[in-house]
Amino acid sequence: MVSMSTFDASKHPRGQVTNAGQFRLKENDAPTAQLTLPPGAEGFLARKREALLARGFVPATPGPSTAGTPLSAKGIENWWVDAIVRSEVRTDGMAYPVIPDDYTPSGGVGRALSGRRRTYRKVYQSGELSVRMPSVSAIRRFSAENDNETFDVPVSAEGPAGNPISGHVRVTQTSPGRWVVTAINMPPAAQSKVAEAVNAILEARRPTYALAEIEHAGGLLARAKERRAAAGASLVKNETSAWIRATGYNDETGEAILNLQGRHYGYEVPRGVYDYVTTASSPGAAYNALIKGRYESHAVDECSNCGRWYRQGSVHACPDHRAPTGNVTLHSRRIQAFVLGEPLPARV
């Protein structure tokens, strides 16, 4: 069995909460479901508990999947253990929710923390990557029922070389059919592909075939580049020029956005030209010499949701998650209780 010893509390000091060590859940009638920890998980959980009591926060901590390959539905017990003990936990009520392990319409008896049936998992695969996670229908329904707030989803993923990883992605539906996905704290080699894979699956009309279709169209990294281009550019106020009031640059499209005395224009210019203009002692003079009359301008629009600017008529995708709302779900309370060794709170 794979060890879960990769968590080191000393490496995750951020998010300290005042009086964190005083946090305790009230005892009440707890669910009877119990998790069976794989070998090595006890030490991992003890270090996580120590960090939570000391700091009030432990981040989502990905690592080797103890359930093995996501291509197999076997190892479901370990898959859910990974999902729970690797979750972000904080005691100040500002953690992002995690989709519950019992999020099923039937609500029958099962082995979730609540004692109910577990959330249905599904594998999505291509030759490039395989991902097992709660079904798209469950994720979309949970988002809709919670006003499209940002939340975390457990996943396991594996590439052609093997080495399956378990962790979480943070997801936000920003508009109909549009999602933002971040693979939380995953290694760079896995981070972008896992995030893009889940993004593609959630946005697809046919989720089962999403990864195969992306592979045929050029692959996950090519899709990620297109999505970054669609994010547009955020503007930074220019304090040195009354003529050029704010500027921004989209590295994926090579597009500069300039606020010229209150009017916004886009220009496809090299990054070096943009940098020279924005850092010049006289940005207006640099603009007149290097951009005006040399590059054709085009109309741009501002997104009313994220405030970024993009070429008028082009596809735009907001790139940011929403702030946590402080809505502490029952499942989040159960995860906290499990980590702290407390009785699991019952359903109200």
Legacy VTK file of the C-alpha trace (Angstrom):
# vtk DataFile Version 3.0
C-alpha trace
ASCII
DATASET POLYDATA
POINTS 348 float
0.000 0.000 0.000
1.293 3.479 -0.804
2.333 5.583 2.201
0.632 8.921 2.814
3.687 10.378 4.518
4.105 13.269 2.075
2.305 15.782 4.359
4.667 18.003 6.348
2.844 20.551 8.499
5.915 22.756 8.776
5.798 23.396 5.035
2.235 24.745 5.115
2.147 27.647 7.597
-0.276 29.857 5.681
-3.809 30.616 6.809
-3.182 30.603 10.574
-6.379 31.167 12.547
-6.588 32.948 15.901
-7.211 30.588 18.861
-7.068 27.666 16.458
-6.241 25.157 19.195
-9.496 25.949 21.004
-11.664 24.548 18.198
-13.848 21.617 19.180
-17.046 20.220 17.706
-19.954 19.587 20.032
-20.669 15.939 20.684
-24.006 14.632 19.453
-25.492 11.560 17.898
-22.879 10.713 15.293
-23.179 8.592 12.165
-21.957 5.045 12.587
-19.903 4.882 9.369
-16.181 4.305 9.894
-13.250 4.784 7.550
-10.625 2.078 7.298
-7.262 3.791 6.982
-4.610 2.178 4.768
-1.145 1.503 6.224
0.788 4.733 6.692
-2.307 6.931 6.858
-2.353 7.087 10.655
0.889 9.082 10.758
-0.295 11.350 7.947
-3.562 12.018 9.777
-1.767 12.658 13.087
0.463 15.300 11.484
-2.537 16.909 9.831
-4.395 16.978 13.167
-1.397 18.564 14.881
-1.164 21.248 12.190
-4.895 21.966 12.353
-4.852 22.386 16.133
-1.769 24.607 15.961
-2.667 26.780 12.994
-6.349 26.311 12.324
-5.617 25.530 8.682
-4.168 22.727 6.590
-4.167 22.924 2.790
-5.393 20.323 0.360
-2.485 17.888 0.184
-2.263 15.738 -2.970
-0.132 12.626 -3.135
0.116 9.089 -4.521
-3.291 7.445 -4.827
-3.710 4.584 -2.370
-6.608 3.329 -4.517
-4.380 2.611 -7.512
-5.267 3.406 -11.098
-8.385 5.529 -11.709
-9.231 3.152 -14.560
-10.407 0.593 -12.010
-13.461 1.061 -9.796
-11.820 -1.168 -7.199
-10.191 0.386 -4.180
-13.238 2.555 -3.499
-12.574 2.557 0.264
-9.072 3.935 -0.191
-10.288 6.378 -2.845
-12.671 7.998 -0.375
-10.103 7.893 2.425
-7.758 9.817 0.123
-10.558 12.253 -0.685
-11.278 12.989 2.967
-7.825 13.093 4.561
-6.315 15.096 1.692
-9.006 17.818 1.853
-8.328 21.404 2.837
-9.481 21.956 6.413
-9.719 25.182 8.395
-11.492 26.022 11.623
-12.500 29.644 11.013
-15.499 28.783 8.853
-13.899 30.086 5.646
-12.908 26.828 3.970
-14.276 26.133 0.521
-16.976 23.434 0.640
-16.138 19.951 -0.623
-18.754 18.090 -2.617
-20.193 15.599 -0.085
-19.334 11.913 -0.206
-23.056 11.105 0.115
-24.399 13.398 -2.599
-26.873 10.982 -4.165
-30.593 11.393 -4.922
-31.509 8.049 -3.330
-30.007 8.654 0.100
-29.975 4.949 0.948
-27.782 3.267 3.541
-24.110 3.027 2.623
-20.528 3.694 3.690
-20.242 7.483 3.409
-19.291 9.457 6.534
-23.015 10.014 7.094
-23.830 6.308 6.803
-25.619 6.932 3.510
-24.761 5.777 -0.005
-21.680 7.306 -1.535
-21.586 9.833 -4.348
-21.389 8.136 -7.726
-17.902 8.275 -9.258
-17.104 8.001 -12.938
-13.899 7.613 -14.945
-13.171 9.927 -17.895
-10.273 8.900 -20.077
-8.143 9.320 -23.172
-4.675 8.205 -24.187
-3.370 11.384 -22.572
-4.956 11.214 -19.117
-7.485 9.261 -17.064
-9.498 10.964 -14.323
-11.869 9.461 -11.765
-14.110 11.887 -9.881
-17.741 12.407 -8.846
-19.953 12.340 -11.918
-20.422 15.512 -13.953
-24.149 15.449 -13.248
-23.458 15.428 -9.493
-20.945 18.286 -9.739
-23.231 20.414 -11.885
-26.199 19.758 -9.610
-24.215 20.597 -6.465
-23.039 23.846 -8.057
-26.575 24.835 -9.044
-27.951 24.052 -5.590
-25.289 26.258 -3.989
-25.681 29.354 -6.194
-22.577 28.456 -8.234
-20.213 29.202 -5.361
-16.672 27.841 -5.558
-16.114 24.367 -4.096
-13.611 21.500 -4.100
-13.928 18.124 -5.809
-11.811 15.017 -5.053
-10.105 13.431 -8.052
-7.585 10.770 -8.939
-5.645 10.959 -12.188
-3.076 8.966 -14.136
-1.084 9.537 -17.311
0.406 6.962 -19.708
3.435 6.467 -17.435
1.284 5.435 -14.476
1.947 6.939 -11.027
-1.685 7.764 -10.160
-2.179 10.859 -8.030
-4.977 11.692 -5.607
-6.004 15.232 -4.717
-8.584 17.947 -5.237
-9.594 20.450 -7.867
-11.297 23.745 -7.076
-14.185 24.480 -9.433
-16.423 27.469 -10.163
-19.169 27.769 -12.739
-18.762 31.358 -13.949
-21.557 31.335 -16.534
-23.703 28.723 -18.321
-21.341 26.123 -19.755
-18.214 27.897 -18.456
-16.077 26.699 -15.550
-12.835 27.688 -13.836
-10.805 24.751 -12.500
-7.605 24.731 -10.438
-5.699 21.605 -9.392
-4.845 22.449 -5.775
-1.154 22.134 -4.822
-0.481 19.369 -7.355
3.023 18.959 -8.814
3.636 21.102 -11.925
3.761 18.037 -14.175
0.201 17.105 -13.201
-1.325 20.447 -12.264
-2.121 21.954 -15.645
-3.248 18.709 -17.280
-5.515 17.633 -14.426
-7.113 21.084 -14.203
-7.633 21.298 -17.952
-9.034 17.777 -18.105
-11.644 18.487 -15.443
-12.452 21.823 -17.092
-13.003 20.083 -20.432
-15.179 17.403 -18.844
-17.388 19.903 -17.021
-17.852 22.103 -20.091
-18.497 19.257 -22.530
-21.884 18.395 -23.982
-20.766 14.761 -23.961
-18.576 14.466 -20.830
-17.815 10.776 -21.363
-16.023 11.554 -24.629
-14.558 14.938 -23.659
-10.947 13.869 -23.106
-10.794 11.734 -26.242
-12.142 14.645 -28.302
-9.601 17.045 -26.771
-6.778 14.606 -27.510
-7.892 14.409 -31.147
-8.078 18.225 -31.358
-4.519 18.804 -30.160
-4.353 17.828 -26.518
-4.920 19.285 -23.084
-2.038 21.761 -23.124
-3.217 23.262 -26.415
-6.696 23.672 -24.945
-5.220 25.270 -21.835
-3.425 27.808 -24.014
-6.695 28.688 -25.761
-8.456 29.092 -22.426
-5.725 31.372 -21.077
-6.050 33.473 -24.218
-9.797 33.772 -23.616
-9.177 35.115 -20.104
-8.328 38.553 -21.463
-6.167 41.096 -19.646
-6.551 42.911 -16.360
-5.558 46.573 -16.345
-3.066 48.287 -14.058
-3.404 51.993 -13.386
-0.607 54.115 -14.858
0.483 56.754 -12.347
3.012 58.491 -14.611
0.864 59.537 -17.560
-2.280 61.632 -17.911
-2.688 60.297 -21.463
-2.299 56.554 -20.877
-4.356 55.944 -17.750
-4.161 52.127 -17.505
-2.589 49.229 -19.386
-2.757 45.450 -19.597
-1.301 42.670 -21.738
-2.499 39.212 -22.769
0.613 37.110 -23.363
-1.328 34.324 -25.076
-2.772 36.610 -27.770
0.006 39.211 -27.904
-2.592 41.890 -27.258
-2.071 45.156 -25.394
-5.091 46.914 -23.884
-4.657 50.659 -23.364
-6.913 53.152 -21.621
-6.286 56.374 -23.529
-7.961 59.211 -21.654
-10.930 57.039 -20.734
-11.288 55.165 -24.032
-10.062 51.591 -24.342
-8.276 50.152 -27.370
-6.567 46.881 -28.203
-3.354 46.501 -30.197
-1.514 43.371 -31.287
2.038 44.385 -30.420
5.136 42.472 -29.264
5.578 42.179 -25.521
8.821 44.138 -25.705
7.076 47.121 -27.289
4.371 47.065 -24.629
6.922 46.862 -21.811
8.938 49.758 -23.250
5.874 51.990 -23.558
4.555 51.251 -20.072
7.917 51.760 -18.347
9.086 54.799 -20.319
9.558 58.108 -18.521
6.965 59.499 -20.948
4.537 56.670 -21.839
2.502 58.950 -24.104
5.525 59.883 -26.213
6.595 56.227 -26.380
3.101 55.243 -27.497
3.130 57.871 -30.265
6.549 56.715 -31.462
6.129 52.930 -31.272
2.410 52.053 -31.499
0.293 54.849 -32.944
0.214 54.608 -36.734
2.291 51.418 -36.701
-0.264 48.967 -35.333
-3.973 48.930 -36.088
-6.281 49.270 -33.096
-9.353 47.124 -32.474
-12.392 47.420 -30.216
-12.356 45.746 -26.811
-14.984 44.894 -24.197
-14.861 44.692 -20.415
-16.317 41.661 -18.642
-18.901 42.823 -16.110
-18.120 39.775 -13.986
-14.309 39.692 -13.665
-13.374 43.155 -14.982
-10.917 41.877 -17.592
-10.699 43.249 -21.129
-10.736 41.247 -24.361
-11.138 41.715 -28.107
-14.704 42.593 -29.018
-16.515 39.593 -30.530
-14.035 37.000 -29.253
-14.752 34.241 -26.737
-14.129 35.228 -23.125
-13.688 32.958 -20.102
-13.413 34.423 -16.600
-10.271 32.959 -14.993
-10.900 33.480 -11.263
-12.673 31.641 -8.460
-15.070 33.315 -6.075
-14.176 34.057 -2.466
-15.417 31.577 0.149
-18.817 32.518 1.517
-18.449 31.147 5.038
-21.128 28.558 4.336
-19.812 25.626 6.389
-21.456 22.482 5.059
-22.229 19.441 7.159
-19.724 17.439 5.120
-16.982 19.996 5.847
-17.790 19.747 9.567
-17.544 15.965 9.352
-14.155 16.168 7.639
-12.929 18.517 10.381
-14.260 16.197 13.074
-12.627 13.178 11.451
-9.245 14.921 11.257
-9.525 16.058 14.896
-10.644 12.641 16.125
-14.019 14.043 17.213
-17.453 12.386 16.952
-18.939 13.057 13.534
-21.827 15.540 13.661
-25.195 14.089 12.744
-27.577 15.405 10.128
-29.777 18.153 11.519
LINES 1 349
348 0 1 2 3 4 5 6 7 8 9 10 11 12 13 14 15 16 17 18 19 20 21 22 23 24 25 26 27 28 29 30 31 32 33 34 35 36 37 38 39 40 41 42 43 44 45 46 47 48 49 50 51 52 53 54 55 56 57 58 59 60 61 62 63 64 65 66 67 68 69 70 71 72 73 74 75 76 77 78 79 80 81 82 83 84 85 86 87 88 89 90 91 92 93 94 95 96 97 98 99 100 101 102 103 104 105 106 107 108 109 110 111 112 113 114 115 116 117 118 119 120 121 122 123 124 125 126 127 128 129 130 131 132 133 134 135 136 137 138 139 140 141 142 143 144 145 146 147 148 149 150 151 152 153 154 155 156 157 158 159 160 161 162 163 164 165 166 167 168 169 170 171 172 173 174 175 176 177 178 179 180 181 182 183 184 185 186 187 188 189 190 191 192 193 194 195 196 197 198 199 200 201 202 203 204 205 206 207 208 209 210 211 212 213 214 215 216 217 218 219 220 221 222 223 224 225 226 227 228 229 230 231 232 233 234 235 236 237 238 239 240 241 242 243 244 245 246 247 248 249 250 251 252 253 254 255 256 257 258 259 260 261 262 263 264 265 266 267 268 269 270 271 272 273 274 275 276 277 278 279 280 281 282 283 284 285 286 287 288 289 290 291 292 293 294 295 296 297 298 299 300 301 302 303 304 305 306 307 308 309 310 311 312 313 314 315 316 317 318 319 320 321 322 323 324 325 326 327 328 329 330 331 332 333 334 335 336 337 338 339 340 341 342 343 344 345 346 347
